[in-house]
């Protein structure tokens, strides 16, 4: 049933709590999650067989963390299944109403507790899915060994539990900043060259050649050795009206 834990969630959940609540207590989460109880740290004894809170280690298939099952959760399991929850070692459970807290975790030896407080899960509701007695699934690592989790735990111990929250808020502010304007080049692009159709000849005294002039040159009168009187008269008119357009060589050819 290891495929039940195909979506690890523990690290992302804890980081989300750290970024949203910082050092403040988080509310109990109502979202159902799946875990495997990989170890029972404490449990009922012959002297005290009645249900009471039990310390375990739970995993999501990738990470594990100490977890305290409330006496109400332990009692509910006993009533629903007719057996102690400690008989379900390595069983798969659904959990609800859980949250992280900083505490001294029991060592499991007599009534001793660890000297340094660390993060653990408080779980108020558990439901057995099955697979009791199977080996722990996955290559597990302690979730608080992750770098960001170490920073958060260290901050909580120093009353600086908002360390990841501040980092997150700074990153959000940075992401919301408008991008810097692009630098403009100090060199101005050269304007596009004008095409001949865009260029207007601006010569004093110059007139645009008429259609009559273009027709005259299209006939190429220079092919005639002796120009006709009509051609000579037309050329005289052209040279008078367009002195800058008709070359002197052309007029000389008619003066013979």
Residue pairs with C-beta under 8 A, 6 or more apart in sequence:
1 92
1 129
1 130
1 131
1 134
1 137
2 61
2 134
2 137
2 138
4 34
4 92
4 129
5 34
5 35
5 36
5 59
5 60
5 61
5 62
5 92
5 137
5 138
6 61
7 60
8 60
8 61
8 62
8 63
9 33
9 60
10 59
10 60
10 62
10 63
10 64
10 65
10 143
11 62
11 63
11 143
11 146
11 149
13 29
13 33
14 100
14 119
14 143
14 149
14 152
15 148
15 149
15 164
17 26
17 99
17 100
18 148
18 149
18 152
18 161
18 164
18 165
19 164
19 165
19 168
20 26
20 165
21 165
22 161
22 162
22 163
22 164
22 165
22 166
23 155
23 156
23 159
23 160
23 161
23 162
24 161
25 99
25 101
26 99
26 100
27 99
28 97
28 98
28 99
28 122
28 124
29 96
29 97
29 98
29 99
30 96
30 97
31 96
32 94
32 95
32 96
33 60
33 94
33 95
33 96
33 98
34 60
34 92
34 93
34 94
34 95
34 129
35 58
35 59
35 60
35 67
35 92
35 93
35 94
35 95
36 58
36 59
36 61
36 90
36 91
36 92
36 93
36 136
36 137
37 56
37 57
37 58
37 88
37 89
37 90
37 91
37 93
38 56
38 57
38 58
38 59
38 64
38 90
38 136
38 140
39 56
39 57
39 89
40 54
40 55
40 56
40 86
40 89
41 54
41 55
41 56
41 57
41 66
41 105
41 106
41 107
41 108
42 54
42 55
42 106
42 108
43 54
43 84
43 86
44 50
44 51
44 52
44 54
44 84
44 86
51 71
51 74
51 75
51 78
51 84
52 71
52 74
53 68
53 69
53 70
53 71
53 74
54 68
54 69
54 74
54 85
54 86
55 66
55 67
55 68
55 69
55 105
55 106
55 108
56 66
56 67
56 68
56 69
57 64
57 65
57 66
57 67
58 64
58 65
58 67
58 93
58 95
58 121
58 123
59 65
59 136
59 137
59 138
59 140
61 137
61 138
61 140
62 138
62 139
62 140
62 141
63 140
63 141
63 142
63 143
63 146
64 140
64 141
64 142
64 143
65 119
65 120
65 121
65 142
65 143
65 144
66 105
66 118
66 119
66 120
66 121
67 98
67 120
67 121
67 122
67 123
68 103
68 120
68 121
68 122
68 123
69 85
69 123
69 126
70 122
70 123
70 124
72 124
73 85
73 123
73 124
73 125
73 126
74 84
74 85
76 125
76 126
77 84
77 85
77 88
77 126
77 128
78 84
78 85
80 128
81 128
85 126
85 128
87 132
88 128
88 132
89 132
89 133
90 131
90 132
90 133
90 134
90 135
90 136
91 128
91 129
91 130
91 131
91 132
91 133
91 134
92 128
92 129
92 130
92 131
93 126
93 127
93 128
93 129
94 126
94 127
94 129
95 123
95 125
95 126
95 127
96 124
96 125
97 123
97 124
97 125
98 121
98 122
98 123
98 124
98 125
99 121
99 122
100 119
100 120
100 121
100 122
101 119
101 120
101 121
101 122
102 117
102 118
102 119
102 120
102 153
102 156
102 157
103 117
103 118
103 120
104 113
104 114
104 115
104 116
104 117
105 113
105 114
105 118
105 120
106 112
106 113
106 114
107 113
107 114
116 157
117 157
118 144
118 153
119 143
119 144
119 149
119 152
119 153
119 156
143 149
144 150
144 153
148 164
151 163
151 164
152 161
152 163
152 164
154 160
154 163
155 161
155 162
155 163
155 164
203 244
205 243
205 244
206 242
206 244
206 245
207 241
207 242
209 242
209 245
212 234
213 238
213 242
213 245
216 231
216 234
216 235
216 238
221 227
221 228
221 231
221 235
222 250
222 253
224 231
227 235
227 254
231 254
232 254
235 246
235 250
235 251
235 254
238 245
238 246
239 246
239 251
